[in-house]
């Protein structure tokens, strides 16, 4: 659970065999983000976090962790 004074978000970022990335927040109900490159991934995660806090006070982030994993072909 997120506290008002300490915002630490953890995202799992999967790089698929197609080269596409999917980011899923593991500790908050933030929309998943999909994109083709890391620059776009950064922008989409930032946008998703902003939408999550829309209409509420957004605490300054203490940390946003990205855990990268590769999707292995079945």
Secondary structure, DSSP 8 states (H G I E B T S, - for coil): ---SS-EEEEEEEEE-TTS-EEEEESSS----EEESSHHHHHHHHHHHHHHHTTTS----EEEEEEEEEE----
